[in-house]
């Protein structure tokens, strides 16, 4: 097959990692894959060069004739729709209900309309698949992202013991729906006032911490270093209002680090995740405090998380994407 993936950004983020993993997997299976975006990238070992366009309007004309043309971000759906039937069969790789990314009602409505376009949809979680069906009456193919089990794997360790610091980890993001400022940090602050032997760690962006408790920041981590960080911590916490198959949760589980999160977009991980209400820092804090006193629960969640993560290797994701694209062209 010949495929063209169309994006805007190429920066470091989970969504781009998923796309790059799928592209590399398809290339490894012998398919020709072109990737178009508005910026280059130098952080991922992508097996194809990105065709960089100066503006969104240039993307449509730069798309080569292909069997399949894949939109990968809400605004690229309009680009792909404009060339359907001329450049290839149109597909739309949806990785969230992306209206949540925007603030104005006008922008939210423009994004929502992309799910009504006559494109062949991929949904990356059962929750997203349900949103597309209920809100837009649009069927989609479920293709859940994976995790590199050769890198993210458990190390030999003991459950947190009494007298030892209980290490809590979170992903630092200033994107509002990620819940770092309205949920995670207030929860950490509450815990710090009641449990002095809890250590707080964050990775991701170097963001200001408007509280007086100590937070250790981890910057510019390689995947192997991130795996070591998960393995050194006793709980990974995400306060996101809504996710859709988030990679950090899966990476933490693969390393045997229990996860505390919200339910939306993580339901398919089953009981491997402890869940609390979105935007409820007190509920998160109480869950963290309970975990500090539950070494048996740590062992159970660690074991179940590893078992669950093994159900999501990248090869399974690539195979599902290949099968979907072949079906679109009648193979």
Beta strands, then each sheet from edge to edge (+ up, - down):
strand 1: 2-6
strand 2: 32-37
strand 3: 50-52
strand 4: 68-71
strand 5: 89-94
strand 6: 120-123
strand 7: 140-142
strand 8: 166-172
strand 9: 198-204
strand 10: 215-218
strand 11: 235-237
strand 12: 259-261
strand 13: 273-275
sheet 1: 3+ 2+ 1+ 4+ 5+ 6+ 7+
sheet 2: 10+ 9+ 8+ 11+ 12+ 13+
end
